[in-house]
Amino acid sequence: MPDDSTHGFQAGQTGLIVRIPDAEPAVRTWRERFDPSARAGVPAHITVLFPFLDESRIDARVRSALTDVFSRHHAFDLRFASCGRFPGVLYLAPEPDTPVRRLTEAIADRWPEAPPYGGKFTDVVPHLTLADGQDDAALEEIEAGLLGALPFTSRVSSVDLMVHNGTRWQVRASFALRA
């Protein structure tokens, strides 16, 4: 989930993601080797918002508000046909990325105290991380290994609340998008 350069996941951290199960056959092996979030239990996904509220703040009122926010957004399809890069990071780029951006904006507007990535970036780029903290040679190897697996399409119909328990990330709740 988080593209956290320290990879220091903490108990009680939460994040909101859209799972991309259709990516798993193509990316699982790469993510398990090169993405710390995969080794910590996070499935192939696109982050909607990380970090979200601390787990201690997630109560019935927050869950109700999440249900309300997400139910205003329609389910959508994403196509994955190409890779992109940040420094040390290789990712799959979703097309179109506008529906994910709208989800992020809606949550950030509702909870301004939880800006995406802690406010580190002015432009949040939706992406499915394949490798994090790797050199260019590793990123090139992964990208070449994915050529035969692209493109694919995945339906997004819900957003998951993930919580770190001190050891692993776990799904705590799932919020449906409008059909």
C-alpha positions as CSV (number, residue, x, y, z in Angstrom):
1,M,0.0,0.0,0.0
2,P,2.0,2.9,1.2
3,D,5.0,4.0,-0.9
4,D,6.7,4.9,2.4
5,S,10.4,5.3,1.8
6,T,11.1,4.1,5.4
7,H,8.8,1.1,5.1
8,G,8.2,1.7,8.8
9,F,4.6,0.5,9.1
10,Q,3.2,1.2,12.5
11,A,0.5,-0.5,14.5
12,G,-2.7,1.4,14.2
13,Q,-1.9,3.0,10.8
14,T,-4.8,2.8,8.3
15,G,-5.2,3.3,4.6
16,L,-7.9,3.1,2.0
17,I,-7.2,1.1,-1.1
18,V,-8.9,-0.4,-4.2
19,R,-7.9,-4.0,-4.6
20,I,-6.9,-5.1,-8.1
21,P,-7.3,-8.9,-8.0
22,D,-7.0,-9.2,-11.8
23,A,-3.4,-8.0,-11.4
24,E,-2.3,-10.7,-9.0
25,P,-1.3,-13.4,-11.7
26,A,1.0,-10.8,-13.4
27,V,2.4,-9.0,-10.4
28,R,2.4,-11.3,-7.3
29,T,5.9,-12.7,-7.8
30,W,7.4,-9.3,-8.5
31,R,5.6,-7.6,-5.6
32,E,6.6,-10.3,-3.1
33,R,10.2,-9.8,-4.0
34,F,10.3,-6.1,-4.5
35,D,7.5,-4.4,-2.6
36,P,7.6,-4.3,1.2
37,S,3.8,-3.7,1.4
38,A,3.2,-7.0,-0.4
39,R,5.3,-8.9,2.2
40,A,3.3,-7.1,4.9
41,G,0.0,-8.5,3.6
42,V,-1.3,-5.8,1.2
43,P,-2.8,-7.2,-2.0
44,A,-2.3,-5.7,-5.5
45,H,-4.0,-2.4,-5.2
46,I,-4.1,1.3,-5.9
47,T,-4.0,3.6,-2.8
48,V,-7.0,5.9,-2.4
49,L,-5.6,7.5,0.7
50,F,-2.6,6.8,3.0
51,P,-2.2,7.4,5.8
52,F,-5.9,7.7,6.9
53,L,-7.0,8.2,10.4
54,D,-5.4,6.2,13.2
55,E,-7.3,3.0,14.0
56,S,-8.3,4.4,17.4
57,R,-10.4,7.0,15.5
58,I,-12.2,4.6,13.3
59,D,-15.6,4.3,15.0
60,A,-19.2,3.8,13.8
61,R,-19.5,7.4,12.8
62,V,-16.4,7.3,10.6
63,R,-17.5,4.0,9.0
64,S,-20.9,5.6,8.3
65,A,-19.2,8.6,6.7
66,L,-17.0,6.4,4.6
67,T,-20.1,4.5,3.4
68,D,-21.7,7.8,2.5
69,V,-18.7,9.2,0.6
70,F,-18.0,6.0,-1.4
71,S,-21.7,5.3,-2.2
72,R,-21.7,8.6,-4.2
73,H,-19.1,7.2,-6.6
74,H,-19.9,4.7,-9.4
75,A,-18.0,1.5,-9.8
76,F,-15.5,1.7,-12.7
77,D,-13.1,-0.3,-14.9
78,L,-9.4,0.3,-15.0
79,R,-7.1,-0.8,-17.8
80,F,-3.4,-1.5,-17.1
81,A,-1.3,-1.3,-20.3
82,S,1.9,0.4,-19.2
83,C,4.4,1.0,-16.4
84,G,5.6,4.2,-14.9
85,R,8.3,5.2,-12.5
86,F,9.1,7.3,-9.5
87,P,12.6,7.3,-8.2
88,G,13.3,3.7,-7.1
89,V,9.7,2.7,-7.8
90,L,8.1,0.9,-10.7
91,Y,4.3,0.8,-11.0
92,L,1.4,0.0,-13.3
93,A,-0.4,3.0,-14.5
94,P,-4.3,2.8,-14.4
95,E,-6.2,4.2,-17.4
96,P,-8.2,6.3,-16.8
97,D,-6.9,7.4,-13.4
98,T,-9.6,10.1,-12.9
99,P,-12.0,7.8,-11.0
100,V,-9.3,7.0,-8.4
101,R,-8.3,10.7,-8.2
102,R,-12.0,11.6,-7.4
103,L,-12.1,9.0,-4.6
104,T,-8.9,10.4,-3.1
105,E,-10.2,14.0,-3.4
106,A,-13.5,13.1,-1.8
107,I,-11.8,11.5,1.2
108,A,-9.2,14.2,1.6
109,D,-12.0,16.9,1.4
110,R,-14.0,15.0,4.1
111,W,-11.0,14.5,6.3
112,P,-8.6,17.4,5.7
113,E,-6.5,16.3,8.7
114,A,-5.5,13.2,6.6
115,P,-3.9,14.5,3.4
116,P,-2.7,11.9,0.9
117,Y,0.8,10.6,1.8
118,G,0.8,13.0,4.7
119,G,0.9,16.0,2.4
120,K,4.4,15.0,0.9
121,F,3.3,15.4,-2.7
122,T,1.4,18.2,-4.5
123,D,0.1,15.8,-7.2
124,V,-1.0,12.3,-6.1
125,V,-0.6,9.9,-9.0
126,P,-2.8,6.8,-8.9
127,H,-0.6,3.7,-9.4
128,L,-0.2,0.0,-8.6
129,T,3.3,-0.4,-7.1
130,L,5.3,-3.3,-8.3
131,A,8.7,-2.5,-6.7
132,D,9.8,0.1,-4.2
133,G,13.3,1.0,-3.2
134,Q,15.0,-0.7,-6.1
135,D,17.7,0.3,-8.5
136,D,17.1,0.8,-12.2
137,A,18.4,-2.6,-13.2
138,A,15.8,-4.3,-11.0
139,L,13.0,-2.0,-12.3
140,E,14.0,-2.8,-15.9
141,E,14.0,-6.6,-15.2
142,I,10.5,-6.4,-13.8
143,E,9.2,-4.2,-16.6
144,A,10.6,-6.6,-19.2
145,G,9.1,-9.5,-17.3
146,L,5.6,-7.9,-17.4
147,L,5.4,-7.4,-21.2
148,G,3.4,-10.5,-21.9
149,A,1.0,-9.9,-19.1
150,L,-0.2,-6.5,-20.3
151,P,-2.8,-5.2,-20.9
152,F,-5.5,-6.3,-18.6
153,T,-8.7,-4.7,-17.2
154,S,-10.1,-4.8,-13.7
155,R,-13.4,-3.7,-12.2
156,V,-13.4,-1.5,-9.1
157,S,-16.6,-1.8,-7.1
158,S,-15.4,-1.2,-3.5
159,V,-12.8,0.5,-1.3
160,D,-11.1,-1.4,1.5
161,L,-10.0,0.0,4.9
162,M,-6.7,-1.6,5.7
163,V,-5.2,-1.5,9.3
164,H,-1.7,-2.4,10.3
165,N,-1.7,-4.6,13.4
166,G,2.0,-4.1,14.2
167,T,3.1,-7.0,12.0
168,R,0.8,-7.2,8.9
169,W,-1.9,-5.2,7.1
170,Q,-5.4,-6.6,7.3
171,V,-8.8,-5.6,5.8
172,R,-11.0,-4.2,8.5
173,A,-14.0,-3.0,6.3
174,S,-15.1,-2.8,2.7
175,F,-17.2,0.1,1.3
176,A,-19.2,-0.4,-1.9
177,L,-19.2,2.0,-4.7
178,R,-22.5,2.7,-6.5
179,A,-23.3,-0.1,-9.1
